[in-house]
Amino acid sequence: MRLHPSSFIILTFIALGSLYALTTPLFEASDELWHYPMVQHLSRTFSLPIQDPNNVGPWRQEASQPPLYYYFMGWATSWIDTSDMDQVRWLNPHVDNGIITPDGNINLAIHTARENFPYGGTVLAVRLIRLLSVLMGAGTIYFTYLLAKEFFDDEPSRLFAAAFAAFTPMFVFISGAVNNDNLATFLSAVILFLLVRSSGLHPRPLTTRTSFLLGILLALAALTKQSALGSFGLAGLTLIAISLQHPRPSNLQSPISNFIVHCSFAFLPSLFISSWWYIRNIVLYGDLLGWSAFIAVLGKRAAPANLLQLWGERISLANSFWGLFGGVNVPMSDWIYFVLNTILIISFVGVAVFFLRHLFTSSLPQSLSLVSCYFPYFLLLTQLALITLGWIQWATVTWSSQGRLFFSAMSAVAVMITLGLRTLLPPRARATVFASIGLFMFTITAASPFVFIAPKYVDPPQLTNDQLTRIAHPLNSDFGSLTFPPEMRLLGYDVDRSSVKPNESIRLTLYWRSLTQMDRDWSVFVHVVDENEIVIAQRDTYPGLGLMPTRKWNVGRTLADEYVITLPATIYAPSKARIEIGLYDYATGERLLVNGRDVLTLSSLDIVPSDKLLAVNYDDKVELIGYKMDKRSLKPNEELTLTLYWRGLNAGANYTIFTQVRGANDSLWAQLDSQPQPPTSAWTRDQVVTDTRILKLKPDTPAGVYDVEVGLYDARINRLQIVLPDGRRVENSLKLSKIRILP
């Protein structure tokens, strides 16, 4: 029996998804370290946790997600003893989650041989859930192919739509992870297919049985993920369109009664089945979707983002759609994103050409109504618009510019991209071009686990004799406590420079050897400390840049850690500094001692002025290009003279400059708000203005280290936001050099 090409694509997807599911280290997929505890909790107790920002639990914000996926996976793994979850789910407290770093520390969890085959306990449960999720992804691919059949009369276009979804690296990665996106995406694909099939170019009559099935699917989607709620709107629009398209079926008397009957069969069961979850949200959290509790646990932006700021995050959004693995911190090569984004842009152009062409030149066949011809495209565009609007609403409040949030509309995305490319391609070239793009995406997806993902989680190797003899600064300094023998020995270090400018990086390599079998995890801190005893830059990780907490070390284990410490662009220069390191217990703060102290000084640094201006852009209105302080160490009730250097951009109005000295918990200890002279409305473009301010500390200012902040606001007290070079808008104030308040 010959295998249909669509079946081959689906089977290939299952193979790729299983590859990701079985090779990606546990809890190294987006939010899996929080999704799985929800599954485990429901499999053991069958009771839903209540979100408490003060006691978030191992599931954190995921307790605010609708529970169907978690209940299903909990049932599927309820026969497995997962009492070892706390041992397997060994988290890295220093992880740079969502941040791509030049040195490492990207692992969300610590990995041991426990994860290897044969699987058992929590490892078995997670691997099984991942494989079940892959099957959900395969269902999405199947219905994407069926959806494409409703739009395209040629097989290459249909197959490409399925292949696009099947071979998008991030979609395969998420499909092979514990994530409720997988069920939501599958259900959304089924619903969209049913709606298009009932209202498309060759519509199938919508029976009450189909409407009832639609209602069940809508209920399941509503109990899986809130991003699937847009399907209710799509269903309502479709029922209206069908009623208009077939106004007088034999068994009904009017479009209105037709509409009412189908709505009753679709929406009453869905509301009956799913409404309890949303009523629960109102009772517990005071809002229908439970967003207040979700955001209270997840955290939010310092200030809501506007559309211009979200546009500035478009690159990270696109990259995380194609493939940004791990904790959104393991990227593919830049050239891959360039190729995929180029395909995306071309497809956008093609979609625009398609609709413009039909808008001005189309004439409908007599057998087709306006609704039959264009409504299916309207459904696709509406689903994409609803997902986009939902993402905008969410990303405005939280730092969630992740492309995978669009996977609930993956079928629509795949069909629209196929439509765009198909429009621009001559018919004879379609099969060849589609096959070439599909093969490229398959190759990238198949290679990613081995080229991009797996190497990031390999334990660092032992030091070779050659490395030991080439240590630039040998030390042999032992770290231990007063009551126990030394535990770690710093064999020496290398540092790549003795002077550094603001916004530049220092590369420091530490060479370690364990002296005993340790029962605690000691974290490494690297501090750059200036002449006022202020830590101006630091890096904290487990050894092995997160991969080798000390409980994993055998006696005599060695490794080399290369830390990249970037100095802030706003640090004060010129200045003298030094590099200090130490070991401490993250849970208790206890430090190991070295040479009778809890810190080891390695080398000195000269911080020299940059040859570039500071160039901090405030909403494209004005730019801070530098500053001076008359002192950086002072006592309570003393004055700090701060000189700011501004450059005009396009102010056009009068803005007030605020300067503040802030301490712990955002406490305010000095402040001056005033308009500069001349006022900003009088500044011409590129005009440089010197603004001197005197900040007087309160008499009761406690001793310690404080931030000096600078910003601007308009007549309505709306603060200007800082615009980064890539267009992103971030904080609405800038922290300059820290100062020390003496007793």
N, C-alpha and C positions, 0 to 999 in steps of 0.2 A: 504494500500500500504506500503510495507516494505521499510524503509529508508536505502539507501546504506551507508556502513560505511564511505565512503569519504564525503558524504553529512553530516553525523553526525559530522565529524571532522570540516567541514566548518561552520556548525551552531554553534558548540561549540566555534570556533574561534570568530565568530561574537558576541557571548554572552560575551566572555572574553574581546574582544576589546571594546565592549560597556561599560563593567564594568570599564575598565581603562579610557575610554573617559568621563564617567560621574562622576568618583570619584577622579581622579587626579586633584588637584587644578589648576585653570587657570594659564597658562604661566609657569608651573613647568615641562614641557617636553622640551627636547633638542631644543633650539633655537626658541621655539614657540613664545616667547615674541617679536621676530623679524619677524618671518614668518607671524603672523597674521596682523600686521600693513601693510604689503604688500598687503594682501588680502583686507583689509579695504580700502586702498588707491585706488586700482584698481576698487573696487566696487562702489566707489563714484566719481572717476574722469576718469577712463578708460585710464589714461595716465601713462606712465612708468616714475618713478623718475630717475634722473641722479645721479650717485654716486659722492659724494664730500666728501673727507676725513675731510674737515674742517666744514662740516655741514651734518652729516651722516643721520639724520632723525631717526624716531623710528624703521625703518626697518633695519638699519645698513647695514651689508654686503649683506643681502638678496636681495637688489636691483640689485645685479650683477647676480642673478640666472635667468635662463630662466623662462618666466612668465606664462606658460600654466596652471600649478596648481593654481597659484594665480588668474588668470583670471576666471578659472572654479569655484573656491570657492567664488570668488567675485560675480559672476553671481548668484550662488546658495543662497547667503545671501544678495543680493542687496535689498530685500524687508524689511530687518530689519533695524530699526533705531539704528545705532551704534555710535551716537554722544557722548555717555558716555564712549568711549574707554579710554580717559585720566584719568577718575576717576576709572575705573575698573583695568586698567593696572597701578597699583600703585607699582612701582619698589623698590626693596631693594638696595640702592646704595652701601652697604657694603658687598654684597653677596660674598661668597667664591665659585665662579663659577668654576666648574671643579676640586675642591679641596675637599677631604674628611677630615673633621675636627673632633677633639675629643669633641668639645663642641656644635657646631651648626652653625647658620648663613648660612644655606645652601639654604634658600628660595629665589628664584629669584624675587618673588613678594609678596606683602602684601595681605592677604585674609580676606574678610569680609562676612557678611551674604548675601551680594548682589549676591554671587555665588550660593546660595542655590535655590532649586526648590520652586516656578515656575520661570523659566528662562525668562529673557528679555534683550533687547539691546545687548550689546557686549557679555554678558555671553551666551545668546541664540545663537548668531552667532558662537562663538567658539565651543560650544557643538555640534551644527549642523555640522560644518566642520569636527569635530573629528569623528562623526558617519559616514559621507560620506567617510572619510579616512579609516575607518574600512572596509567598503564595498570594497574599493580598495585592502586592505589587503586580504580580502576573495577571491577576484579574483586571487591574487597571489597564494593562497593556492590551488585553483581549478586547475590552470595551472601547478602548481608543481606536483599535482597528475597525470595530463595528461602527463607531461614530464616523470614522473617515469614509466608510462605504456609503454613508448617507450623503456625503458631499462630493465625492470624486468618482468619476466613471472609469478611471484607469487604475489598474492594480499597482503600478509603481508608487503613485501618490498615496494610496491606502497603506501600503507597506512602509513607506517612509514615515508616515505619521506614527505608526506603531513603533518603528525603530527609533525615532527621535526620543520618544518617552523611554523606551527600553534601554537606550544607551546614553542617556544623560547621566554622567558619573555621580552627581549628588543624589539623583533620584534612586539610583541603585544602592548607593551608600545608606540612605535613609530607609530604603526598603529592607535592607539587611540589618536593621537596628530595632531595638525596643522603642517604638514611637507611635503614638496614636494617629499621626499623620497618615500612616499606611492604611488604616481602616477608613479614615475620612476620605482619602483620595479615591479609594476603590468605590465607596458608596456614591461619592459625587460623580464618578465616571458612569456608573450604572444609571443614576437618575438623569444625567444629561443625555445619555443615549436614548432612554425611554421618551424623554420630552421631544427630542429632535425627531425620533422615529414617528411620533404621533402627529407631528406638525410639519414635516419636511417636504422635500420635493416629491416623494412617493409615500404619502402618509398612510399608516395603518390605522384603521378605525380604533378609536379609544373606547374600550369597553369599561364597564364598572369594575370588572375584575382587575383590569390594568390600573385603574385609578386607585383601587384598594391596595394593590401592590406598591404603587407609587407612595401612598400614605405610609405604609410600613417602612419603606426605604427612607423616607423623610424623617420618620421618628428615629430610626437607627442612626442616621446622620446627625440629628440634633443631639443625640446622646453620646456622640463620639467626639466632636470638636466643633467649637463655635464658628469656625470659618466655613463650615458646611451649611450654616443657617441660610445663606443666600439661595440655596436650592428651593426654599419655600417660595421666595419671590419668583424664581424661574418657573416653578410649577404653576403659580397663579397666572403669570403672563401667558403661559402655554394654554391653560384651560380657557382663557379669554379668546386667544387666537383660534383655537379649535372651534369654539362656539360660533365665532364669526365666519369661520371657513365653511362649516357645515351647519347652517342655521336651522334646518328642518329635517333632522333624521326621522326615520319612520316611527320610532317609538317615543319621540318627544315632540312637543308642540311649539317650542320657541327657543332661541339662543339662551335666554335667561334661565329657563328651567333646565336646559342642557348643562349650563354652567353650574347651577346650584347642585344638581345631582352629582356631577363629577367632583365638585369641591367637597361635598359631604363625604363621598367615599374616600377622598384623598386626605383632607385636612382633619376631619374629626378623629379618625384612628391615630393619626400622627400626634395630634395634640393630647389625646387620651393617654398615649403610651409615654410621651416624652416630657409632658408639662411638669411632672413632679420634680424634676431636677431644677427647673427654673423657679418654681415656687419655693423650693428649698433655698435657693440663692437669695431670694427676696427675704425669706424668714431669717436666715443666718447673717447675711451681709448687707441687706438693704438695697440690693440692685439685682436686676434680672439675670445678668450674665456673670455676676460674681467678680467683676473686674477689680472692684475696690480691694478685695482680699488678695487677688492675684498680684496686683501691682504693689501692695503693701509688703509682700514677701519678695517679689522679684526686684523691686527698686525701679526708679524712674529717672528721667533726665533732670538735670538741675533746673532747666527751663524748657517749656514745650517747644518742639521744633516747628518751624514754618515750612512751607512747601519748597522754598528756595534751599533750605538746609537739607531737606530730604533729597532734593535733586543733587545736592553735592555728595550724597552718599550712594549715588547710582552705581559707582564702580564696585563697591563692596557688595551691593545688592546683586548685581549681575554675576560677580564671581562666586558668591555663595549659592546662586542658583545652579551654576555649572558644576562646581565642585570645590568646596572649602571644608575639608574633612576635620576629623577630631572635634575639639571644642570650638569649631569655626576658627581654627588657627593652624591648619595644615594645608597650605595652598598647593596647587599645581603650578607648572611653569607658566611664566607670563605669556609666552607665545601661544599657549593653548587657549588662554582666555581671549587673546587677540583674535584668533581664528574663529572661535565660537561666537564672540560678540559681533564679529563682522558678518557671520551668517545671520545672526539675529537682526542686525540693522538692515541687511538686504531684504530679509523677510518682511520687516515693517514697511519698507518701501513698496514691496510687492502687494501687501494688503491694501495700502492706500491706493495704489494703481488699480487694483481690482474693483474697489468700491467706486472710485471716480469713473472708471470705465463704464460700470453698470449704471451709475447715476445719470450719465449723459448720453449713453448709446444703447442702453438695453431696451429691447422690446420683448414682452412676455409671450410665450406660446399661449394659444387660446385655452389649452387644457390646464394651465397653471394660473392660480390667483396670485395677487401681490403677496398675500400672507404665505402661501406655499413656497414662493420663490425666495423671499428674503428673511422670513422669520427665523429659520434655523441659524443663519449668520447672526441675526440679532440676539439669539440666545447665547451664542458663544461670546459675543462682545459684551453682553450684559453680565455673564458670569465673570469674565475677566475684569470688568469694571467694578463689580461688587467686591471681588477679592482685593483689587487695588485700593478701593475706598476703605475697606476694612484694615488693610495693611497701613494705609496713611494714618487712620485714626489710632492704630496701635503704636506705630513707630513715632508718632508725634509725641507720645507720652513716655515711651520706653526706648531703650537702646536695642531695637529689634529689627534692624535693616537686613534681614536674612531672606535670601531668595527662595529658600525651601518653603516659606510661608505661602508661596504661590502654587505649591504642589497639589492643593485641593482642586485646582483647575488645570491639572496637567493634561488631561485629554483635550480641553479647549485650546491650551497653549500649543500642543502638538499639531492639531488640525489647522490652527491659524498660521503657524509658521510654515506648514506644508502649503497652505493656500498662497501665502506670499511668495515663496520660492517658485511654486508652480506657475503663478501668473507671469513671472519674468522669464521663465525658461521656455524655449521653443519645444513643442511636443516631442521631437526626436531626441532631444538632449535630456529629458526629464529622468528617464531610467538610469542613465549613466551618472548624472550629477547626484541624484538621490542615493544611488548605490555608493558613490565615492564618499559623500558626507556620512552616510550610515557606517561605512567601514572605518572612517576616521574616528567617529565617536565610539564605535565598538573597541577599537584599538586603545584609545585613551582610557576607556572604562576598564578594560581587561588589565591594562598595565598599572593603573593607579594603586592597587593594593600593594604591589611589589616595589614600585618606583617612588611613590610619594608617602604612603601610609606606614607600612611596616618598618622602614628604616628609622622612623621617628621614635620608635618604642623599643629599640634594641638596647640592652644594657651596655654601658661603656666598657671597653676592653681593659684588661690589665696593662700596666705600664711595662714597656720593654726595657731591657738593659740599656739600649741606646738612648731612650727617653730619659732614663734616670741619670745618665752621665751628662746629658745636655741641658739639665736644669740651670737656668741662668743665675738664679739666686738660691742656692741650697741653704736650708735652715735646720731641718730635723727638730722642730719645735713640737713638744707633746702637749696635748689638751686632755685634761682630766679634772677630777674633783679632789677635795682635801682628804676624803676618806677612802677613795678607791684608786687603784692604779690607773695610769693614763689609758685613754681609750682610742684616741686618734693622733696621728703624727702628721704634721705638715712637713713634707720633705723639702719643699721649696716653692718658688713661684717665678713666673715670667710676667712682665708688664711691658706693653708695647710703646710707652711714651713716658716722658717725665714732665711734659707740659701739655696743656689742653685748653681749647677754647670753648666758650659756651656753645651748647648744642652739638658738640663733638662727643665721640665715644672713646672709652678706655677699654682695652682688651686685657684682662687679667687671667692668667692660668695658674690654678692651684694644684699642687701634686700631693695626693693624700695616701696614707697607708693606715689600715686598721690595726690596732694593737691587741684587741680582745674581741670576744663575741658579745656584741652589744644588745641590750634588751630595751633600748630607748631609741627614738628617732631624733637625731641631732640635726638641726637646720644650720646652714651656713649663712652668715650675713657678711656682705662686703659694703663698707661705708666709705664715702669720700667726705672727710671732715675738714672744714675750713679753719682759718686762724681764730675764729670766734667760737670754736667748739660746736659749730652747727653742722649737722649732717645735710649736705647739699645734694647728695645722690646716693642711692643704695640699690642693692640686689639681694634678695633673700630667696633661697631655694633649698630643697633637699640636695645632698650630693648627687653627682651624676646629672646635674641640671634637672632635678625632679625625679629621675628614674631609679636612683639608688639610695633610698633612706637607709640609715645605718643598721637597722635590724636585718637587712638583706646581706650585710657584709660578713664574709668569713674572716677568720684571723689571717692577717697578712695581705688582705685584698688591697689593691692599689688602683688608682684612676687619676686621670687629669681632667679638671673642670675648667673650661674657658668661659668666663663671665664677660658680658658686654654691658658696661655701665655708661649710660648716656647722661651727660650733664644737661640740666635744663637750659633753655635759651636765655632765661632771665637771671641766671646766677651773676653775682657781682664779680667784675674783673677790672683791674688786676687783683689777685689775691693768692695767698699761700694755702695749700691744702695737703692732706696726707691720706693714704689708703689704709684702712683698718679692717681686720676680719675677725671673726669669732664663730663659735658654735653655741647653739642654744636649743632648749626644748620648746617647741612651738606651743605646746599645751600649757606649760607652767611659766615660761619665760626664764627659767634657770639657765645660766651660762656655765660652760666648762671653763676652767682656768688654764692659762698658759703663762709660764714664767711668773706665777703669782698674781696675774691680772686676768680680767675677763675679756680682754681684747688684745690683739697682736697688731702692732704697727708694721707695715711692710715697706712703704716707700713714700717719698714726698712728691708733691705735684705743684707745678706753677700754673695757675689759671690766668691766662693772658687774654687781653681783649680780642674780640673777633674783628676781622676785617670787613664784616658785613653788618649792616644796621639791624636793629632788633626787628623792625617791620611787623608790628602787631596791628592787624587791620580790625577796626571797629565798624562793622556793618557798612564798609565801603564809604564811610563818612570822614573819618580821620584815622591816622596811623601813629602809633607810638614807636619812635625810632631809637629811643635810648633813655637812660635815666642815671642819676647820681644820688648818692646818700652821703651826708657829711659824717656819719658814723653808723656802725652796725652793731654796736654794743653800748647800751645806755641804761640808766636807772629810772625808776618810777618818777613821774612828775617832770622828767627832762623832755627836751624837744628834739625831734628828728627833722632835719631839713632835707626835703626830697625835691630834687629838680627833675622835671619831666621834659622830654624833647618830643614835640609833636610835628607831624607833617599833614598839611591839608590834602584831602582827597576830593570830597564833594559834600561838605557838611550841609550847606543850604539853610541851616537853622541854628539856633543857640542851644548848646548842650552844656550841662553841668558836669564837671569832673568831680568824682568822689575818690578820696584816698582814705584808707582805713588800716588800722592795726588790729588784727584778729588773733585770738588765742584758741584754746581748746573749746570744743562744742560751739564753735562759731561766735564766741564771746567777743565783744567790741571794747577796745581799750584806748583807741584814739581815732578821731575822724575829722575830716575837713571836706565839705562840699561847697564848691564855688565855681563860677564861670571864669574861664581864663581871660586874660587881656592880651590882645583884643579878643572879643567873643568869637566863637567858631563860625558864626554866620559871615564874618568878615574875612575869614581865611580864604586865600586863593589856592588853587591847586598847586601842590608841591611847595607851598610856603612852609618854612620851618619856624615853629613857635616855641620859645622857652617858657616853661611854667614852673615857678618855684612855690613850694607849699611847706608849711611848718605844722607838723603833727605833734601835739603835746600829750604825753602819756598821762593816764589817770594816776593820782597819788598812790592808789592801792593796787597797782598792777603787780601781779605775782611774778616772781622770777621764772624764767623759762624762755622758750623759743617761740617767736610769733611770726605770722605772715603779714606782709605789707601788700595790700590789694589796691588796684586802680581800675576805674571804669568810668563810663559816662551814661547819663540819662537825659531824656528830653523833658519838655514842659509837663508831660503827663506822667512823669516818673517811670517811663518805660526805658529799661536799660538797653543799650546797644550790645549786640552779641559779637563775639570775636569770630572772624572769618579766617579759616585756615587756607593755605595756598591752593588746596584742592577744591575749595568752594564750600566745605562743610562749615556750618555755624555751630559753635560749641558754647563755652561758658560766657557769662556776661560780665566777668571781671577777670583781671590778670593778676596772678601772684608774682610779685617781684622777689628780690632776695629776702630771705628770712633775716630777722634781727634777734639778738639776744638781750633779754632784760635781766640785769644783774640784781642781786638782793639789795 
